[in-house]
Amino acid sequence: MIAANCYVGGARYVFKSMEKPMMEQGIYSKGPVIIGDDVWLGAGATVLDGVRLGKGVIIGAGAVVTKDMPDYAIAVGTPAKVVRFRLQKP
């Protein structure tokens, strides 16, 4: 499930040169985004390039995912951090 206003993947701009506009310096990517089965991205969540979301992951609203998330993780925040696993009792 993907709620409203989510962003998944993309690339990043190179910005090393001060002589050239950033748009002319090219882009790079850390790889594809891989989303496992039964994943839920809350409203406004951002998943950056190169990230793998395991099976059953829940990403909280507004979170920014910068690294892989293991199966059944519940992650929130900026950057997103695992707060618990779905298999655990609250």
Phi and psi in degrees as GROMACS dihedral restraints (atoms count N, CA, C in turn):
[ dihedral_restraints ]
;  ai    aj    ak    al  type     phi  dphi    fc
    3     4     5     6     1  -128.4    20    10
    4     5     6     7     1   115.0    20    10
    6     7     8     9     1   -76.4    20    10
    7     8     9    10     1   178.1    20    10
    9    10    11    12     1   -63.9    20    10
   10    11    12    13     1   148.5    20    10
   12    13    14    15     1    64.1    20    10
   13    14    15    16     1    30.3    20    10
   15    16    17    18     1   -85.3    20    10
   16    17    18    19     1   156.7    20    10
   18    19    20    21     1  -129.1    20    10
   19    20    21    22     1   128.8    20    10
   21    22    23    24     1  -127.5    20    10
   22    23    24    25     1   123.1    20    10
   24    25    26    27     1    77.8    20    10
   25    26    27    28     1  -144.6    20    10
   27    28    29    30     1   103.0    20    10
   28    29    30    31     1  -159.5    20    10
   30    31    32    33     1  -142.4    20    10
   31    32    33    34     1   178.5    20    10
   33    34    35    36     1  -124.0    20    10
   34    35    36    37     1   146.8    20    10
   36    37    38    39     1   -86.2    20    10
   37    38    39    40     1   143.6    20    10
   39    40    41    42     1   -81.6    20    10
   40    41    42    43     1   137.4    20    10
   42    43    44    45     1  -140.8    20    10
   43    44    45    46     1    28.4    20    10
   45    46    47    48     1   -71.2    20    10
   46    47    48    49     1   -37.4    20    10
   48    49    50    51     1   -83.4    20    10
   49    50    51    52     1   135.0    20    10
   51    52    53    54     1   -92.4    20    10
   52    53    54    55     1    -8.3    20    10
   54    55    56    57     1   -87.9    20    10
   55    56    57    58     1   -19.5    20    10
   57    58    59    60     1  -122.0    20    10
   58    59    60    61     1   141.7    20    10
   60    61    62    63     1   -59.9    20    10
   61    62    63    64     1   146.0    20    10
   63    64    65    66     1   -55.4    20    10
   64    65    66    67     1   -38.6    20    10
   66    67    68    69     1   -60.3    20    10
   67    68    69    70     1   -23.5    20    10
   69    70    71    72     1   -96.8    20    10
   70    71    72    73     1    -0.3    20    10
   72    73    74    75     1   -94.0    20    10
   73    74    75    76     1    -4.9    20    10
   75    76    77    78     1    94.9    20    10
   76    77    78    79     1   178.1    20    10
   78    79    80    81     1  -132.3    20    10
   79    80    81    82     1   165.2    20    10
   81    82    83    84     1  -144.4    20    10
   82    83    84    85     1   161.9    20    10
   84    85    86    87     1  -135.0    20    10
   85    86    87    88     1   148.2    20    10
   87    88    89    90     1   -88.5    20    10
   88    89    90    91     1     3.3    20    10
   90    91    92    93     1   120.3    20    10
   91    92    93    94     1  -178.5    20    10
   93    94    95    96     1   -73.9    20    10
   94    95    96    97     1   160.2    20    10
   96    97    98    99     1   -92.1    20    10
   97    98    99   100     1   130.4    20    10
   99   100   101   102     1  -116.7    20    10
  100   101   102   103     1   120.6    20    10
  102   103   104   105     1  -113.7    20    10
  103   104   105   106     1   119.4    20    10
  105   106   107   108     1   -72.0    20    10
  106   107   108   109     1   178.9    20    10
  108   109   110   111     1   -68.9    20    10
  109   110   111   112     1   148.6    20    10
  111   112   113   114     1    59.3    20    10
  112   113   114   115     1    43.3    20    10
  114   115   116   117     1   -99.1    20    10
  115   116   117   118     1   145.7    20    10
  117   118   119   120     1  -126.0    20    10
  118   119   120   121     1   119.6    20    10
  120   121   122   123     1  -102.4    20    10
  121   122   123   124     1   118.5    20    10
  123   124   125   126     1   -69.3    20    10
  124   125   126   127     1   164.6    20    10
  126   127   128   129     1   -52.1    20    10
  127   128   129   130     1   130.7    20    10
  129   130   131   132     1    74.3    20    10
  130   131   132   133     1    10.8    20    10
  132   133   134   135     1   -69.7    20    10
  133   134   135   136     1   148.2    20    10
  135   136   137   138     1  -122.5    20    10
  136   137   138   139     1   128.4    20    10
  138   139   140   141     1  -119.4    20    10
  139   140   141   142     1   114.0    20    10
  141   142   143   144     1   -80.0    20    10
  142   143   144   145     1   163.5    20    10
  144   145   146   147     1   -58.4    20    10
  145   146   147   148     1   147.1    20    10
  147   148   149   150     1    83.9    20    10
  148   149   150   151     1     5.0    20    10
  150   151   152   153     1   -97.2    20    10
  151   152   153   154     1   141.9    20    10
  153   154   155   156     1  -115.1    20    10
  154   155   156   157     1   125.7    20    10
  156   157   158   159     1  -104.3    20    10
  157   158   159   160     1   119.5    20    10
  159   160   161   162     1   -70.1    20    10
  160   161   162   163     1   178.1    20    10
  162   163   164   165     1   -61.8    20    10
  163   164   165   166     1   135.4    20    10
  165   166   167   168     1    71.3    20    10
  166   167   168   169     1    16.1    20    10
  168   169   170   171     1   -71.7    20    10
  169   170   171   172     1   143.6    20    10
  171   172   173   174     1  -119.3    20    10
  172   173   174   175     1   126.6    20    10
  174   175   176   177     1  -110.7    20    10
  175   176   177   178     1   123.5    20    10
  177   178   179   180     1   -67.2    20    10
  178   179   180   181     1   157.6    20    10
  180   181   182   183     1   -55.8    20    10
  181   182   183   184     1   133.2    20    10
  183   184   185   186     1    77.8    20    10
  184   185   186   187     1     0.2    20    10
  186   187   188   189     1   -70.7    20    10
  187   188   189   190     1   152.8    20    10
  189   190   191   192     1  -119.2    20    10
  190   191   192   193     1   110.9    20    10
  192   193   194   195     1   -92.9    20    10
  193   194   195   196     1   116.0    20    10
  195   196   197   198     1  -111.8    20    10
  196   197   198   199     1    -7.9    20    10
  198   199   200   201     1  -144.2    20    10
  199   200   201   202     1   165.9    20    10
  201   202   203   204     1   -58.8    20    10
  202   203   204   205     1   147.5    20    10
  204   205   206   207     1  -119.3    20    10
  205   206   207   208     1   129.8    20    10
  207   208   209   210     1   -72.5    20    10
  208   209   210   211     1   164.3    20    10
  210   211   212   213     1   -49.6    20    10
  211   212   213   214     1   137.5    20    10
  213   214   215   216     1    62.7    20    10
  214   215   216   217     1    17.9    20    10
  216   217   218   219     1   -74.2    20    10
  217   218   219   220     1   147.4    20    10
  219   220   221   222     1  -114.3    20    10
  220   221   222   223     1   118.1    20    10
  222   223   224   225     1  -126.0    20    10
  223   224   225   226     1   141.6    20    10
  225   226   227   228     1  -140.8    20    10
  226   227   228   229     1   162.7    20    10
  228   229   230   231     1   100.1    20    10
  229   230   231   232     1  -179.9    20    10
  231   232   233   234     1  -133.7    20    10
  232   233   234   235     1   103.7    20    10
  234   235   236   237     1   -72.4    20    10
  235   236   237   238     1   157.9    20    10
  237   238   239   240     1   -64.4    20    10
  238   239   240   241     1   135.4    20    10
  240   241   242   243     1  -129.6    20    10
  241   242   243   244     1   144.6    20    10
  243   244   245   246     1   -69.9    20    10
  244   245   246   247     1   125.8    20    10
  246   247   248   249     1  -101.8    20    10
  247   248   249   250     1   -24.7    20    10
  249   250   251   252     1  -174.0    20    10
  250   251   252   253     1  -179.4    20    10
  252   253   254   255     1  -117.2    20    10
  253   254   255   256     1   146.6    20    10
  255   256   257   258     1   -58.9    20    10
  256   257   258   259     1   -26.8    20    10
  258   259   260   261     1   -77.2    20    10
  259   260   261   262     1   -15.1    20    10
  261   262   263   264     1   -84.6    20    10
  262   263   264   265     1   147.6    20    10
  264   265   266   267     1   -79.4    20    10
  265   266   267   268     1   143.3    20    10
